[in-house]
Amino acid sequence: MRALSQELLRIKEALNSRFGDEGSHNLSILLSLGCCDESMTYEDIDIPPEFRDDTILLAYEERLLLPLKSLGGSA
């Protein structure tokens, strides 16, 4: 996995006491991506596949990241 930038390290430190080391690491990656772009896709998230779904769900449950409606509308 890529080296953490200073911004990610600060976010990770803030989340570490509540979510532990692995949780805070993955959440910091997800949140930093959310801070940089207005929206993101599943494929944009640079978290190992075995942790990606749980990290997204945790961020949603904790109200750290909110989903947008589908840009394509309903099928």
mmCIF file of the N, C-alpha and C atoms, coordinates in Angstrom:
data_MODEL
# 
_entry.id   MODEL 
# 
loop_
_atom_site.group_PDB 
_atom_site.id 
_atom_site.type_symbol 
_atom_site.label_atom_id 
_atom_site.label_alt_id 
_atom_site.label_comp_id 
_atom_site.label_asym_id 
_atom_site.label_entity_id 
_atom_site.label_seq_id 
_atom_site.pdbx_PDB_ins_code 
_atom_site.Cartn_x 
_atom_site.Cartn_y 
_atom_site.Cartn_z 
_atom_site.occupancy 
_atom_site.B_iso_or_equiv 
_atom_site.pdbx_formal_charge 
_atom_site.auth_seq_id 
_atom_site.auth_comp_id 
_atom_site.auth_asym_id 
_atom_site.auth_atom_id 
_atom_site.pdbx_PDB_model_num 
ATOM 1   N N  . MET A 1 1  ? 0.838   -1.176 0.000   1.00 0.00 ? 1  MET A N  1 
ATOM 2   C CA . MET A 1 1  ? 0.000   0.000  0.000   1.00 0.00 ? 1  MET A CA 1 
ATOM 3   C C  . MET A 1 1  ? 0.890   1.248  0.000   1.00 0.00 ? 1  MET A C  1 
ATOM 4   N N  . ARG A 1 2  ? 0.421   2.296  -0.615  1.00 0.00 ? 2  ARG A N  1 
ATOM 5   C CA . ARG A 1 2  ? 1.209   3.513  -0.765  1.00 0.00 ? 2  ARG A CA 1 
ATOM 6   C C  . ARG A 1 2  ? 1.494   4.170  0.582   1.00 0.00 ? 2  ARG A C  1 
ATOM 7   N N  . ALA A 1 3  ? 2.543   4.944  0.623   1.00 0.00 ? 3  ALA A N  1 
ATOM 8   C CA . ALA A 1 3  ? 2.922   5.640  1.845   1.00 0.00 ? 3  ALA A CA 1 
ATOM 9   C C  . ALA A 1 3  ? 1.888   6.704  2.179   1.00 0.00 ? 3  ALA A C  1 
ATOM 10  N N  . LEU A 1 4  ? 1.677   6.919  3.456   1.00 0.00 ? 4  LEU A N  1 
ATOM 11  C CA . LEU A 1 4  ? 0.693   7.905  3.893   1.00 0.00 ? 4  LEU A CA 1 
ATOM 12  C C  . LEU A 1 4  ? 1.267   9.312  3.826   1.00 0.00 ? 4  LEU A C  1 
ATOM 13  N N  . SER A 1 5  ? 0.484   10.238 3.331   1.00 0.00 ? 5  SER A N  1 
ATOM 14  C CA . SER A 1 5  ? 0.880   11.642 3.301   1.00 0.00 ? 5  SER A CA 1 
ATOM 15  C C  . SER A 1 5  ? 0.655   12.245 4.698   1.00 0.00 ? 5  SER A C  1 
ATOM 16  N N  . GLN A 1 6  ? 1.112   13.445 4.884   1.00 0.00 ? 6  GLN A N  1 
ATOM 17  C CA . GLN A 1 6  ? 0.929   14.138 6.166   1.00 0.00 ? 6  GLN A CA 1 
ATOM 18  C C  . GLN A 1 6  ? -0.551  14.282 6.505   1.00 0.00 ? 6  GLN A C  1 
ATOM 19  N N  . GLU A 1 7  ? -1.383  14.594 5.506   1.00 0.00 ? 7  GLU A N  1 
ATOM 20  C CA . GLU A 1 7  ? -2.815  14.760 5.745   1.00 0.00 ? 7  GLU A CA 1 
ATOM 21  C C  . GLU A 1 7  ? -3.437  13.452 6.229   1.00 0.00 ? 7  GLU A C  1 
ATOM 22  N N  . LEU A 1 8  ? -3.085  12.356 5.570   1.00 0.00 ? 8  LEU A N  1 
ATOM 23  C CA . LEU A 1 8  ? -3.606  11.062 5.973   1.00 0.00 ? 8  LEU A CA 1 
ATOM 24  C C  . LEU A 1 8  ? -3.142  10.701 7.376   1.00 0.00 ? 8  LEU A C  1 
ATOM 25  N N  . LEU A 1 9  ? -1.904  11.015 7.706   1.00 0.00 ? 9  LEU A N  1 
ATOM 26  C CA . LEU A 1 9  ? -1.404  10.718 9.045   1.00 0.00 ? 9  LEU A CA 1 
ATOM 27  C C  . LEU A 1 9  ? -2.178  11.487 10.113  1.00 0.00 ? 9  LEU A C  1 
ATOM 28  N N  . ARG A 1 10 ? -2.495  12.736 9.848   1.00 0.00 ? 10 ARG A N  1 
ATOM 29  C CA . ARG A 1 10 ? -3.268  13.524 10.817  1.00 0.00 ? 10 ARG A CA 1 
ATOM 30  C C  . ARG A 1 10 ? -4.682  12.980 10.972  1.00 0.00 ? 10 ARG A C  1 
ATOM 31  N N  . ILE A 1 11 ? -5.303  12.621 9.868   1.00 0.00 ? 11 ILE A N  1 
ATOM 32  C CA . ILE A 1 11 ? -6.651  12.039 9.929   1.00 0.00 ? 11 ILE A CA 1 
ATOM 33  C C  . ILE A 1 11 ? -6.603  10.711 10.675  1.00 0.00 ? 11 ILE A C  1 
ATOM 34  N N  . LYS A 1 12 ? -5.606  9.881  10.359  1.00 0.00 ? 12 LYS A N  1 
ATOM 35  C CA . LYS A 1 12 ? -5.466  8.581  11.005  1.00 0.00 ? 12 LYS A CA 1 
ATOM 36  C C  . LYS A 1 12 ? -5.275  8.720  12.513  1.00 0.00 ? 12 LYS A C  1 
ATOM 37  N N  . GLU A 1 13 ? -4.453  9.651  12.944  1.00 0.00 ? 13 GLU A N  1 
ATOM 38  C CA . GLU A 1 13 ? -4.230  9.869  14.373  1.00 0.00 ? 13 GLU A CA 1 
ATOM 39  C C  . GLU A 1 13 ? -5.524  10.276 15.082  1.00 0.00 ? 13 GLU A C  1 
ATOM 40  N N  . ALA A 1 14 ? -6.314  11.108 14.437  1.00 0.00 ? 14 ALA A N  1 
ATOM 41  C CA . ALA A 1 14 ? -7.573  11.555 15.031  1.00 0.00 ? 14 ALA A CA 1 
ATOM 42  C C  . ALA A 1 14 ? -8.571  10.397 15.162  1.00 0.00 ? 14 ALA A C  1 
ATOM 43  N N  . LEU A 1 15 ? -8.564  9.470  14.226  1.00 0.00 ? 15 LEU A N  1 
ATOM 44  C CA . LEU A 1 15 ? -9.501  8.351  14.234  1.00 0.00 ? 15 LEU A CA 1 
ATOM 45  C C  . LEU A 1 15 ? -9.018  7.156  15.049  1.00 0.00 ? 15 LEU A C  1 
ATOM 46  N N  . ASN A 1 16 ? -7.734  7.089  15.336  1.00 0.00 ? 16 ASN A N  1 
ATOM 47  C CA . ASN A 1 16 ? -7.123  5.907  15.936  1.00 0.00 ? 16 ASN A CA 1 
ATOM 48  C C  . ASN A 1 16 ? -7.710  5.524  17.293  1.00 0.00 ? 16 ASN A C  1 
ATOM 49  N N  . SER A 1 17 ? -7.974  6.478  18.149  1.00 0.00 ? 17 SER A N  1 
ATOM 50  C CA . SER A 1 17 ? -8.457  6.138  19.489  1.00 0.00 ? 17 SER A CA 1 
ATOM 51  C C  . SER A 1 17 ? -9.851  5.524  19.451  1.00 0.00 ? 17 SER A C  1 
ATOM 52  N N  . ARG A 1 18 ? -10.641 5.856  18.456  1.00 0.00 ? 18 ARG A N  1 
ATOM 53  C CA . ARG A 1 18 ? -12.003 5.326  18.376  1.00 0.00 ? 18 ARG A CA 1 
ATOM 54  C C  . ARG A 1 18 ? -12.089 4.039  17.561  1.00 0.00 ? 18 ARG A C  1 
ATOM 55  N N  . PHE A 1 19 ? -11.315 3.928  16.493  1.00 0.00 ? 19 PHE A N  1 
ATOM 56  C CA . PHE A 1 19 ? -11.489 2.820  15.568  1.00 0.00 ? 19 PHE A CA 1 
ATOM 57  C C  . PHE A 1 19 ? -10.312 1.852  15.508  1.00 0.00 ? 19 PHE A C  1 
ATOM 58  N N  . GLY A 1 20 ? -9.267  2.070  16.282  1.00 0.00 ? 20 GLY A N  1 
ATOM 59  C CA . GLY A 1 20 ? -8.109  1.187  16.246  1.00 0.00 ? 20 GLY A CA 1 
ATOM 60  C C  . GLY A 1 20 ? -7.229  1.461  15.044  1.00 0.00 ? 20 GLY A C  1 
ATOM 61  N N  . ASP A 1 21 ? -6.103  0.780  14.987  1.00 0.00 ? 21 ASP A N  1 
ATOM 62  C CA . ASP A 1 21 ? -5.093  1.064  13.965  1.00 0.00 ? 21 ASP A CA 1 
ATOM 63  C C  . ASP A 1 21 ? -5.563  0.730  12.552  1.00 0.00 ? 21 ASP A C  1 
ATOM 64  N N  . GLU A 1 22 ? -6.052  -0.491 12.336  1.00 0.00 ? 22 GLU A N  1 
ATOM 65  C CA . GLU A 1 22 ? -6.470  -0.889 10.981  1.00 0.00 ? 22 GLU A CA 1 
ATOM 66  C C  . GLU A 1 22 ? -7.694  -0.095 10.531  1.00 0.00 ? 22 GLU A C  1 
ATOM 67  N N  . GLY A 1 23 ? -8.663  0.070  11.414  1.00 0.00 ? 23 GLY A N  1 
ATOM 68  C CA . GLY A 1 23 ? -9.854  0.838  11.062  1.00 0.00 ? 23 GLY A CA 1 
ATOM 69  C C  . GLY A 1 23 ? -9.539  2.282  10.758  1.00 0.00 ? 23 GLY A C  1 
ATOM 70  N N  . SER A 1 24 ? -8.698  2.890  11.561  1.00 0.00 ? 24 SER A N  1 
ATOM 71  C CA . SER A 1 24 ? -8.361  4.299  11.335  1.00 0.00 ? 24 SER A CA 1 
ATOM 72  C C  . SER A 1 24 ? -7.540  4.470  10.057  1.00 0.00 ? 24 SER A C  1 
ATOM 73  N N  . HIS A 1 25 ? -6.690  3.509  9.749   1.00 0.00 ? 25 HIS A N  1 
ATOM 74  C CA . HIS A 1 25 ? -5.896  3.579  8.517   1.00 0.00 ? 25 HIS A CA 1 
ATOM 75  C C  . HIS A 1 25 ? -6.811  3.568  7.294   1.00 0.00 ? 25 HIS A C  1 
ATOM 76  N N  . ASN A 1 26 ? -7.717  2.600  7.240   1.00 0.00 ? 26 ASN A N  1 
ATOM 77  C CA . ASN A 1 26 ? -8.617  2.491  6.095   1.00 0.00 ? 26 ASN A CA 1 
ATOM 78  C C  . ASN A 1 26 ? -9.592  3.663  6.026   1.00 0.00 ? 26 ASN A C  1 
ATOM 79  N N  . LEU A 1 27 ? -10.117 4.084  7.160   1.00 0.00 ? 27 LEU A N  1 
ATOM 80  C CA . LEU A 1 27 ? -11.013 5.240  7.169   1.00 0.00 ? 27 LEU A CA 1 
ATOM 81  C C  . LEU A 1 27 ? -10.300 6.505  6.718   1.00 0.00 ? 27 LEU A C  1 
ATOM 82  N N  . SER A 1 28 ? -9.047  6.676  7.101   1.00 0.00 ? 28 SER A N  1 
ATOM 83  C CA . SER A 1 28 ? -8.313  7.873  6.697   1.00 0.00 ? 28 SER A CA 1 
ATOM 84  C C  . SER A 1 28 ? -8.125  7.907  5.177   1.00 0.00 ? 28 SER A C  1 
ATOM 85  N N  . ILE A 1 29 ? -7.886  6.755  4.581   1.00 0.00 ? 29 ILE A N  1 
ATOM 86  C CA . ILE A 1 29 ? -7.764  6.691  3.122   1.00 0.00 ? 29 ILE A CA 1 
ATOM 87  C C  . ILE A 1 29 ? -9.095  7.075  2.480   1.00 0.00 ? 29 ILE A C  1 
ATOM 88  N N  . LEU A 1 30 ? -10.164 6.501  2.969   1.00 0.00 ? 30 LEU A N  1 
ATOM 89  C CA . LEU A 1 30 ? -11.490 6.780  2.419   1.00 0.00 ? 30 LEU A CA 1 
ATOM 90  C C  . LEU A 1 30 ? -11.876 8.249  2.589   1.00 0.00 ? 30 LEU A C  1 
ATOM 91  N N  . LEU A 1 31 ? -11.660 8.794  3.776   1.00 0.00 ? 31 LEU A N  1 
ATOM 92  C CA . LEU A 1 31 ? -12.032 10.184 4.032   1.00 0.00 ? 31 LEU A CA 1 
ATOM 93  C C  . LEU A 1 31 ? -11.159 11.179 3.283   1.00 0.00 ? 31 LEU A C  1 
ATOM 94  N N  . SER A 1 32 ? -9.888  10.866 3.118   1.00 0.00 ? 32 SER A N  1 
ATOM 95  C CA . SER A 1 32 ? -9.028  11.787 2.366   1.00 0.00 ? 32 SER A CA 1 
ATOM 96  C C  . SER A 1 32 ? -9.461  11.840 0.903   1.00 0.00 ? 32 SER A C  1 
ATOM 97  N N  . LEU A 1 33 ? -9.899  10.713 0.374   1.00 0.00 ? 33 LEU A N  1 
ATOM 98  C CA . LEU A 1 33 ? -10.423 10.696 -0.989  1.00 0.00 ? 33 LEU A CA 1 
ATOM 99  C C  . LEU A 1 33 ? -11.700 11.525 -1.069  1.00 0.00 ? 33 LEU A C  1 
ATOM 100 N N  . GLY A 1 34 ? -12.552 11.400 -0.055  1.00 0.00 ? 34 GLY A N  1 
ATOM 101 C CA . GLY A 1 34 ? -13.780 12.189 -0.017  1.00 0.00 ? 34 GLY A CA 1 
ATOM 102 C C  . GLY A 1 34 ? -13.529 13.677 0.124   1.00 0.00 ? 34 GLY A C  1 
ATOM 103 N N  . CYS A 1 35 ? -12.447 14.035 0.769   1.00 0.00 ? 35 CYS A N  1 
ATOM 104 C CA . CYS A 1 35 ? -12.104 15.462 0.928   1.00 0.00 ? 35 CYS A CA 1 
ATOM 105 C C  . CYS A 1 35 ? -11.553 16.061 -0.365  1.00 0.00 ? 35 CYS A C  1 
ATOM 106 N N  . CYS A 1 36 ? -10.913 15.247 -1.158  1.00 0.00 ? 36 CYS A N  1 
ATOM 107 C CA . CYS A 1 36 ? -10.274 15.733 -2.379  1.00 0.00 ? 36 CYS A CA 1 
ATOM 108 C C  . CYS A 1 36 ? -11.236 15.867 -3.549  1.00 0.00 ? 36 CYS A C  1 
ATOM 109 N N  . ASP A 1 37 ? -12.267 15.053 -3.580  1.00 0.00 ? 37 ASP A N  1 
ATOM 110 C CA . ASP A 1 37 ? -13.192 15.039 -4.703  1.00 0.00 ? 37 ASP A CA 1 
ATOM 111 C C  . ASP A 1 37 ? -14.624 15.175 -4.205  1.00 0.00 ? 37 ASP A C  1 
ATOM 112 N N  . GLU A 1 38 ? -15.479 15.727 -5.051  1.00 0.00 ? 38 GLU A N  1 
ATOM 113 C CA . GLU A 1 38 ? -16.885 15.886 -4.699  1.00 0.00 ? 38 GLU A CA 1 
ATOM 114 C C  . GLU A 1 38 ? -17.578 14.536 -4.569  1.00 0.00 ? 38 GLU A C  1 
ATOM 115 N N  . SER A 1 39 ? -17.163 13.589 -5.383  1.00 0.00 ? 39 SER A N  1 
ATOM 116 C CA . SER A 1 39 ? -17.720 12.243 -5.321  1.00 0.00 ? 39 SER A CA 1 
ATOM 117 C C  . SER A 1 39 ? -16.644 11.235 -5.681  1.00 0.00 ? 39 SER A C  1 
ATOM 118 N N  . MET A 1 40 ? -16.937 9.963  -5.396  1.00 0.00 ? 40 MET A N  1 
ATOM 119 C CA . MET A 1 40 ? -15.991 8.899  -5.708  1.00 0.00 ? 40 MET A CA 1 
ATOM 120 C C  . MET A 1 40 ? -16.765 7.665  -6.119  1.00 0.00 ? 40 MET A C  1 
ATOM 121 N N  . THR A 1 41 ? -16.102 6.767  -6.798  1.00 0.00 ? 41 THR A N  1 
ATOM 122 C CA . THR A 1 41 ? -16.699 5.489  -7.140  1.00 0.00 ? 41 THR A CA 1 
ATOM 123 C C  . THR A 1 41 ? -16.016 4.400  -6.321  1.00 0.00 ? 41 THR A C  1 
ATOM 124 N N  . TYR A 1 42 ? -16.624 3.260  -6.298  1.00 0.00 ? 42 TYR A N  1 
ATOM 125 C CA . TYR A 1 42 ? -16.081 2.119  -5.568  1.00 0.00 ? 42 TYR A CA 1 
ATOM 126 C C  . TYR A 1 42 ? -14.658 1.807  -6.029  1.00 0.00 ? 42 TYR A C  1 
ATOM 127 N N  . GLU A 1 43 ? -14.436 1.899  -7.315  1.00 0.00 ? 43 GLU A N  1 
ATOM 128 C CA . GLU A 1 43 ? -13.127 1.587  -7.887  1.00 0.00 ? 43 GLU A CA 1 
ATOM 129 C C  . GLU A 1 43 ? -12.061 2.614  -7.500  1.00 0.00 ? 43 GLU A C  1 
ATOM 130 N N  . ASP A 1 44 ? -12.469 3.830  -7.131  1.00 0.00 ? 44 ASP A N  1 
ATOM 131 C CA . ASP A 1 44 ? -11.527 4.878  -6.737  1.00 0.00 ? 44 ASP A CA 1 
ATOM 132 C C  . ASP A 1 44 ? -10.880 4.603  -5.377  1.00 0.00 ? 44 ASP A C  1 
ATOM 133 N N  . ILE A 1 45 ? -11.502 3.770  -4.569  1.00 0.00 ? 45 ILE A N  1 
ATOM 134 C CA . ILE A 1 45 ? -11.091 3.574  -3.176  1.00 0.00 ? 45 ILE A CA 1 
ATOM 135 C C  . ILE A 1 45 ? -9.906  2.620  -3.103  1.00 0.00 ? 45 ILE A C  1 
ATOM 136 N N  . ASP A 1 46 ? -8.753  3.147  -2.683  1.00 0.00 ? 46 ASP A N  1 
ATOM 137 C CA . ASP A 1 46 ? -7.499  2.396  -2.630  1.00 0.00 ? 46 ASP A CA 1 
ATOM 138 C C  . ASP A 1 46 ? -7.326  1.711  -1.271  1.00 0.00 ? 46 ASP A C  1 
ATOM 139 N N  . ILE A 1 47 ? -8.250  0.797  -0.992  1.00 0.00 ? 47 ILE A N  1 
ATOM 140 C CA . ILE A 1 47 ? -8.222  -0.002 0.230   1.00 0.00 ? 47 ILE A CA 1 
ATOM 141 C C  . ILE A 1 47 ? -8.242  -1.458 -0.218  1.00 0.00 ? 47 ILE A C  1 
ATOM 142 N N  . PRO A 1 48 ? -7.497  -2.347 0.440   1.00 0.00 ? 48 PRO A N  1 
ATOM 143 C CA . PRO A 1 48 ? -7.513  -3.756 0.038   1.00 0.00 ? 48 PRO A CA 1 
ATOM 144 C C  . PRO A 1 48 ? -8.956  -4.279 -0.045  1.00 0.00 ? 48 PRO A C  1 
ATOM 145 N N  . PRO A 1 49 ? -9.249  -5.060 -1.073  1.00 0.00 ? 49 PRO A N  1 
ATOM 146 C CA . PRO A 1 49 ? -10.626 -5.533 -1.295  1.00 0.00 ? 49 PRO A CA 1 
ATOM 147 C C  . PRO A 1 49 ? -11.260 -6.214 -0.085  1.00 0.00 ? 49 PRO A C  1 
ATOM 148 N N  . GLU A 1 50 ? -10.473 -6.913 0.701   1.00 0.00 ? 50 GLU A N  1 
ATOM 149 C CA . GLU A 1 50 ? -11.037 -7.621 1.853   1.00 0.00 ? 50 GLU A CA 1 
ATOM 150 C C  . GLU A 1 50 ? -11.516 -6.680 2.964   1.00 0.00 ? 50 GLU A C  1 
ATOM 151 N N  . PHE A 1 51 ? -11.107 -5.401 2.918   1.00 0.00 ? 51 PHE A N  1 
ATOM 152 C CA . PHE A 1 51 ? -11.521 -4.418 3.920   1.00 0.00 ? 51 PHE A CA 1 
ATOM 153 C C  . PHE A 1 51 ? -12.413 -3.315 3.351   1.00 0.00 ? 51 PHE A C  1 
ATOM 154 N N  . ARG A 1 52 ? -12.500 -3.224 2.045   1.00 0.00 ? 52 ARG A N  1 
ATOM 155 C CA . ARG A 1 52 ? -13.177 -2.092 1.401   1.00 0.00 ? 52 ARG A CA 1 
ATOM 156 C C  . ARG A 1 52 ? -14.654 -1.969 1.806   1.00 0.00 ? 52 ARG A C  1 
ATOM 157 N N  . ASP A 1 53 ? -15.424 -3.045 1.672   1.00 0.00 ? 53 ASP A N  1 
ATOM 158 C CA . ASP A 1 53 ? -16.850 -2.974 1.969   1.00 0.00 ? 53 ASP A CA 1 
ATOM 159 C C  . ASP A 1 53 ? -17.106 -2.619 3.436   1.00 0.00 ? 53 ASP A C  1 
ATOM 160 N N  . ASP A 1 54 ? -16.366 -3.259 4.341   1.00 0.00 ? 54 ASP A N  1 
ATOM 161 C CA . ASP A 1 54 ? -16.545 -2.978 5.769   1.00 0.00 ? 54 ASP A CA 1 
ATOM 162 C C  . ASP A 1 54 ? -16.174 -1.534 6.113   1.00 0.00 ? 54 ASP A C  1 
ATOM 163 N N  . THR A 1 55 ? -15.154 -1.008 5.459   1.00 0.00 ? 55 THR A N  1 
ATOM 164 C CA . THR A 1 55 ? -14.740 0.374  5.715   1.00 0.00 ? 55 THR A CA 1 
ATOM 165 C C  . THR A 1 55 ? -15.798 1.357  5.225   1.00 0.00 ? 55 THR A C  1 
ATOM 166 N N  . ILE A 1 56 ? -16.350 1.104  4.052   1.00 0.00 ? 56 ILE A N  1 
ATOM 167 C CA . ILE A 1 56 ? -17.408 1.968  3.532   1.00 0.00 ? 56 ILE A CA 1 
ATOM 168 C C  . ILE A 1 56 ? -18.624 1.919  4.447   1.00 0.00 ? 56 ILE A C  1 
ATOM 169 N N  . LEU A 1 57 ? -19.003 0.723  4.875   1.00 0.00 ? 57 LEU A N  1 
ATOM 170 C CA . LEU A 1 57 ? -20.151 0.567  5.767   1.00 0.00 ? 57 LEU A CA 1 
ATOM 171 C C  . LEU A 1 57 ? -19.905 1.264  7.107   1.00 0.00 ? 57 LEU A C  1 
ATOM 172 N N  . LEU A 1 58 ? -18.716 1.122  7.663   1.00 0.00 ? 58 LEU A N  1 
ATOM 173 C CA . LEU A 1 58 ? -18.379 1.792  8.920   1.00 0.00 ? 58 LEU A CA 1 
ATOM 174 C C  . LEU A 1 58 ? -18.463 3.307  8.770   1.00 0.00 ? 58 LEU A C  1 
ATOM 175 N N  . ALA A 1 59 ? -17.917 3.840  7.698   1.00 0.00 ? 59 ALA A N  1 
ATOM 176 C CA . ALA A 1 59 ? -17.968 5.289  7.464   1.00 0.00 ? 59 ALA A CA 1 
ATOM 177 C C  . ALA A 1 59 ? -19.410 5.765  7.343   1.00 0.00 ? 59 ALA A C  1 
ATOM 178 N N  . TYR A 1 60 ? -20.248 4.978  6.699   1.00 0.00 ? 60 TYR A N  1 
ATOM 179 C CA . TYR A 1 60 ? -21.663 5.332  6.567   1.00 0.00 ? 60 TYR A CA 1 
ATOM 180 C C  . TYR A 1 60 ? -22.369 5.256  7.920   1.00 0.00 ? 60 TYR A C  1 
ATOM 181 N N  . GLU A 1 61 ? -22.155 4.170  8.665   1.00 0.00 ? 61 GLU A N  1 
ATOM 182 C CA . GLU A 1 61 ? -22.800 4.004  9.966   1.00 0.00 ? 61 GLU A CA 1 
ATOM 183 C C  . GLU A 1 61 ? -22.404 5.100  10.951  1.00 0.00 ? 61 GLU A C  1 
ATOM 184 N N  . GLU A 1 62 ? -21.170 5.554  10.878  1.00 0.00 ? 62 GLU A N  1 
ATOM 185 C CA . GLU A 1 62 ? -20.682 6.603  11.772  1.00 0.00 ? 62 GLU A CA 1 
ATOM 186 C C  . GLU A 1 62 ? -20.972 8.004  11.226  1.00 0.00 ? 62 GLU A C  1 
ATOM 187 N N  . ARG A 1 63 ? -21.637 8.058  10.078  1.00 0.00 ? 63 ARG A N  1 
ATOM 188 C CA . ARG A 1 63 ? -22.008 9.328  9.440   1.00 0.00 ? 63 ARG A CA 1 
ATOM 189 C C  . ARG A 1 63 ? -20.779 10.164 9.079   1.00 0.00 ? 63 ARG A C  1 
ATOM 190 N N  . LEU A 1 64 ? -19.705 9.483  8.745   1.00 0.00 ? 64 LEU A N  1 
ATOM 191 C CA . LEU A 1 64 ? -18.483 10.156 8.307   1.00 0.00 ? 64 LEU A CA 1 
ATOM 192 C C  . LEU A 1 64 ? -18.506 10.415 6.814   1.00 0.00 ? 64 LEU A C  1 
ATOM 193 N N  . LEU A 1 65 ? -19.267 9.601  6.110   1.00 0.00 ? 65 LEU A N  1 
ATOM 194 C CA . LEU A 1 65 ? -19.350 9.688  4.652   1.00 0.00 ? 65 LEU A CA 1 
ATOM 195 C C  . LEU A 1 65 ? -20.783 9.346  4.270   1.00 0.00 ? 65 LEU A C  1 
ATOM 196 N N  . LEU A 1 66 ? -21.385 10.197 3.479   1.00 0.00 ? 66 LEU A N  1 
ATOM 197 C CA . LEU A 1 66 ? -22.768 9.991  3.094   1.00 0.00 ? 66 LEU A CA 1 
ATOM 198 C C  . LEU A 1 66 ? -22.862 9.693  1.608   1.00 0.00 ? 66 LEU A C  1 
ATOM 199 N N  . PRO A 1 67 ? -23.721 8.744  1.231   1.00 0.00 ? 67 PRO A N  1 
ATOM 200 C CA . PRO A 1 67 ? -23.841 8.390  -0.183  1.00 0.00 ? 67 PRO A CA 1 
ATOM 201 C C  . PRO A 1 67 ? -24.605 9.448  -0.970  1.00 0.00 ? 67 PRO A C  1 
ATOM 202 N N  . LEU A 1 68 ? -24.293 9.548  -2.225  1.00 0.00 ? 68 LEU A N  1 
ATOM 203 C CA . LEU A 1 68 ? -25.066 10.382 -3.155  1.00 0.00 ? 68 LEU A CA 1 
ATOM 204 C C  . LEU A 1 68 ? -26.039 9.474  -3.882  1.00 0.00 ? 68 LEU A C  1 
ATOM 205 N N  . LYS A 1 69 ? -27.106 10.053 -4.375  1.00 0.00 ? 69 LYS A N  1 
ATOM 206 C CA . LYS A 1 69 ? -27.991 9.271  -5.239  1.00 0.00 ? 69 LYS A CA 1 
ATOM 207 C C  . LYS A 1 69 ? -27.218 8.933  -6.505  1.00 0.00 ? 69 LYS A C  1 
ATOM 208 N N  . SER A 1 70 ? -27.601 7.872  -7.119  1.00 0.00 ? 70 SER A N  1 
ATOM 209 C CA . SER A 1 70 ? -26.952 7.452  -8.355  1.00 0.00 ? 70 SER A CA 1 
ATOM 210 C C  . SER A 1 70 ? -27.033 8.573  -9.386  1.00 0.00 ? 70 SER A C  1 
ATOM 211 N N  . LEU A 1 71 ? -25.917 8.889  -9.996  1.00 0.00 ? 71 LEU A N  1 
ATOM 212 C CA . LEU A 1 71 ? -25.891 9.944  -11.000 1.00 0.00 ? 71 LEU A CA 1 
ATOM 213 C C  . LEU A 1 71 ? -26.641 9.545  -12.261 1.00 0.00 ? 71 LEU A C  1 
ATOM 214 N N  . GLY A 1 72 ? -26.752 8.247  -12.502 1.00 0.00 ? 72 GLY A N  1 
ATOM 215 C CA . GLY A 1 72 ? -27.429 7.762  -13.703 1.00 0.00 ? 72 GLY A CA 1 
ATOM 216 C C  . GLY A 1 72 ? -28.935 7.640  -13.545 1.00 0.00 ? 72 GLY A C  1 
ATOM 217 N N  . GLY A 1 73 ? -29.453 7.790  -12.332 1.00 0.00 ? 73 GLY A N  1 
ATOM 218 C CA . GLY A 1 73 ? -30.876 7.633  -12.104 1.00 0.00 ? 73 GLY A CA 1 
ATOM 219 C C  . GLY A 1 73 ? -31.256 6.170  -12.020 1.00 0.00 ? 73 GLY A C  1 
ATOM 220 N N  . SER A 1 74 ? -32.534 5.912  -11.897 1.00 0.00 ? 74 SER A N  1 
ATOM 221 C CA . SER A 1 74 ? -32.977 4.526  -11.800 1.00 0.00 ? 74 SER A CA 1 
ATOM 222 C C  . SER A 1 74 ? -33.066 3.883  -13.184 1.00 0.00 ? 74 SER A C  1 
ATOM 223 N N  . ALA A 1 75 ? -32.890 2.588  -13.214 1.00 0.00 ? 75 ALA A N  1 
ATOM 224 C CA . ALA A 1 75 ? -32.874 1.855  -14.495 1.00 0.00 ? 75 ALA A CA 1 
ATOM 225 C C  . ALA A 1 75 ? -34.269 1.530  -14.968 1.00 0.00 ? 75 ALA A C  1 
# 
